[in-house]
Amino acid sequence: MSRIWVTGYRAYELGVFKDNDPKVQVIKYALKKRLIEQIEQGMDWLITGGQPGIELWAAELAVELKADYPALRLAIFVPFEGFGKNWKEANQEKLNKAKGSADFYAATFKGDYQGPFQLKGYQEFLLNHTDGTLLVYDREFEGKSTYDDQAIQTFKEQVPYPLSRIDMEDLQEYANDYQEMINEEHWNS
């Protein structure tokens, strides 16, 4: 599995509205742990979108992980060319930074948003051009990733397609691990 699609909750769905929110550190900690597992199992392309939240945090982590895993590549795909142009300036800056750090960037459709068919086509493109997905999503806490989860489940009915999920219970375990790590660092310093 060399090409892994990483997606999940948008920042606002997790109640994250500032970069310094402690939840971001826990989520990045969880993502980093899982991404390292994926890299050690053969991932050399982290493929994600440009949504603020899991996708852009994963892109940031990919850039960081390249220091220890120089073979890792980052690809960012967005569903249409005008993606993000109506966002708040801070989110546009994050997307532009990720685009600038990516080894590959493209839109799956030319032009601006034209309809839901672009989002469905985007999902189909990613499913057909990746070897598996890391999805940060819990079915008990719905969000926009419901659509990705449904598309992945339908795709899995047709072809073998590995799905690794981080749900809320997993995030709580990672939060506990992260807190233990912080406490140990505090006591050791």
LOGUDREN-802256 format. One record per residue (C-alpha): chain; x, y, z; residue number from 1; residue in three letters. Coordinates in steps of 0.1 Angstrom, whole numbers, plus 5000, padded with zeros to 4 digits. Layout:
% residues N
A;X;Y;Z;NUM;ALA
...
END
This chain:
% residues 189
A;5000;5000;5000;1;MET
A;5020;5029;4988;2;SER
A;4993;5056;4982;3;ARG
A;4972;5064;5012;4;ILE
A;4943;5088;5011;5;TRP
A;4941;5107;5045;6;VAL
A;4908;5125;5052;7;THR
A;4883;5131;5080;8;GLY
A;4867;5158;5100;9;TYR
A;4868;5195;5092;10;ARG
A;4883;5216;5119;11;ALA
A;4849;5232;5128;12;TYR
A;4833;5198;5132;13;GLU
A;4858;5191;5159;14;LEU
A;4851;5224;5176;15;GLY
A;4886;5237;5166;16;VAL
A;4886;5274;5157;17;PHE
A;4921;5283;5166;18;LYS
A;4955;5268;5158;19;ASP
A;4965;5267;5194;20;ASN
A;4935;5247;5205;21;ASP
A;4949;5218;5226;22;PRO
A;4927;5193;5206;23;LYS
A;4949;5201;5176;24;VAL
A;4980;5187;5193;25;GLN
A;4962;5155;5203;26;VAL
A;4949;5150;5168;27;ILE
A;4983;5157;5153;28;LYS
A;4998;5132;5178;29;TYR
A;4973;5106;5168;30;ALA
A;4977;5112;5131;31;LEU
A;5015;5112;5133;32;LYS
A;5015;5078;5151;33;LYS
A;4992;5063;5124;34;ARG
A;5011;5079;5096;35;LEU
A;5044;5065;5108;36;ILE
A;5027;5030;5110;37;GLU
A;5015;5035;5074;38;GLN
A;5050;5046;5062;39;ILE
A;5066;5016;5079;40;GLU
A;5041;4994;5060;41;GLN
A;5051;5009;5027;42;GLY
A;5032;5042;5022;43;MET
A;5053;5065;5001;44;ASP
A;5025;5089;4990;45;TRP
A;5003;5106;5015;46;LEU
A;4973;5118;4994;47;ILE
A;4949;5143;5009;48;THR
A;4926;5172;5001;49;GLY
A;4927;5207;5012;50;GLY
A;4900;5210;5038;51;GLN
A;4910;5228;5070;52;PRO
A;4911;5201;5097;53;GLY
A;4924;5165;5093;54;ILE
A;4935;5170;5057;55;GLU
A;4956;5201;5062;56;LEU
A;4970;5188;5095;57;TRP
A;4980;5156;5077;58;ALA
A;4997;5177;5050;59;ALA
A;5016;5196;5077;60;GLU
A;5027;5163;5092;61;LEU
A;5038;5149;5059;62;ALA
A;5062;5178;5055;63;VAL
A;5075;5172;5090;64;GLU
A;5079;5135;5085;65;LEU
A;5099;5139;5054;66;LYS
A;5129;5148;5076;67;ALA
A;5129;5112;5090;68;ASP
A;5113;5096;5059;69;TYR
A;5128;5113;5029;70;PRO
A;5110;5090;5004;71;ALA
A;5076;5102;5016;72;LEU
A;5057;5123;4991;73;ARG
A;5027;5146;4996;74;LEU
A;5000;5150;4970;75;ALA
A;4971;5173;4974;76;ILE
A;4940;5170;4953;77;PHE
A;4910;5193;4954;78;VAL
A;4876;5188;4938;79;PRO
A;4877;5219;4916;80;PHE
A;4901;5247;4906;81;GLU
A;4884;5275;4926;82;GLY
A;4884;5254;4958;83;PHE
A;4889;5275;4989;84;GLY
A;4888;5309;4972;85;LYS
A;4858;5320;4993;86;ASN
A;4873;5309;5027;87;TRP
A;4885;5332;5054;88;LYS
A;4920;5345;5047;89;GLU
A;4937;5324;5074;90;ALA
A;4923;5291;5058;91;ASN
A;4933;5303;5024;92;GLN
A;4968;5308;5037;93;GLU
A;4969;5273;5052;94;LYS
A;4958;5258;5019;95;LEU
A;4984;5278;4999;96;ASN
A;5011;5268;5023;97;LYS
A;5001;5231;5019;98;ALA
A;5000;5235;4981;99;LYS
A;5035;5250;4982;100;GLY
A;5048;5222;5003;101;SER
A;5032;5194;4982;102;ALA
A;5051;5173;4957;103;ASP
A;5020;5173;4936;104;PHE
A;4989;5194;4935;105;TYR
A;4959;5192;4912;106;ALA
A;4922;5198;4909;107;ALA
A;4900;5169;4897;108;THR
A;4877;5193;4878;109;PHE
A;4885;5225;4858;110;LYS
A;4869;5257;4869;111;GLY
A;4849;5267;4899;112;ASP
A;4822;5247;4918;113;TYR
A;4795;5236;4894;114;GLN
A;4776;5210;4915;115;GLY
A;4777;5179;4937;116;PRO
A;4789;5157;4908;117;PHE
A;4823;5173;4913;118;GLN
A;4825;5161;4949;119;LEU
A;4814;5126;4939;120;LYS
A;4839;5125;4910;121;GLY
A;4866;5137;4934;122;TYR
A;4859;5108;4958;123;GLN
A;4858;5083;4929;124;GLU
A;4891;5097;4916;125;PHE
A;4908;5093;4950;126;LEU
A;4894;5058;4956;127;LEU
A;4906;5047;4922;128;ASN
A;4941;5062;4926;129;HIS
A;4949;5051;4962;130;THR
A;4957;5018;4978;131;ASP
A;4938;5025;5011;132;GLY
A;4924;5052;5033;133;THR
A;4932;5066;5068;134;LEU
A;4898;5081;5079;135;LEU
A;4895;5101;5110;136;VAL
A;4858;5097;5115;137;TYR
A;4833;5082;5139;138;ASP
A;4799;5072;5127;139;ARG
A;4783;5082;5160;140;GLU
A;4796;5118;5155;141;PHE
A;4785;5126;5120;142;GLU
A;4800;5152;5098;143;GLY
A;4809;5159;5062;144;LYS
A;4831;5128;5062;145;SER
A;4799;5107;5062;146;THR
A;4800;5111;5025;147;TYR
A;4836;5098;5022;148;ASP
A;4828;5069;5046;149;ASP
A;4798;5059;5025;150;GLN
A;4818;5061;4993;151;ALA
A;4846;5040;5008;152;ILE
A;4821;5014;5020;153;GLN
A;4805;5012;4985;154;THR
A;4839;5009;4969;155;PHE
A;4850;4982;4993;156;LYS
A;4820;4961;4981;157;GLU
A;4835;4961;4946;158;GLN
A;4873;4957;4953;159;VAL
A;4895;4949;4983;160;PRO
A;4904;4983;4997;161;TYR
A;4919;4987;5032;162;PRO
A;4904;5013;5055;163;LEU
A;4921;5023;5087;164;SER
A;4899;5044;5110;165;ARG
A;4905;5067;5139;166;ILE
A;4873;5071;5159;167;ASP
A;4865;5091;5190;168;MET
A;4875;5062;5213;169;GLU
A;4908;5061;5195;170;ASP
A;4913;5098;5199;171;LEU
A;4906;5095;5236;172;GLN
A;4932;5069;5239;173;GLU
A;4957;5090;5220;174;TYR
A;4948;5120;5243;175;ALA
A;4956;5099;5273;176;ASN
A;4989;5088;5258;177;ASP
A;4997;5123;5248;178;TYR
A;4990;5136;5283;179;GLN
A;5012;5109;5298;180;GLU
A;5040;5119;5274;181;MET
A;5037;5155;5284;182;ILE
A;5037;5146;5321;183;ASN
A;5068;5125;5317;184;GLU
A;5086;5153;5298;185;GLU
A;5075;5178;5326;186;HIS
A;5089;5155;5353;187;TRP
A;5121;5148;5335;188;ASN
A;5130;5184;5329;189;SER
END
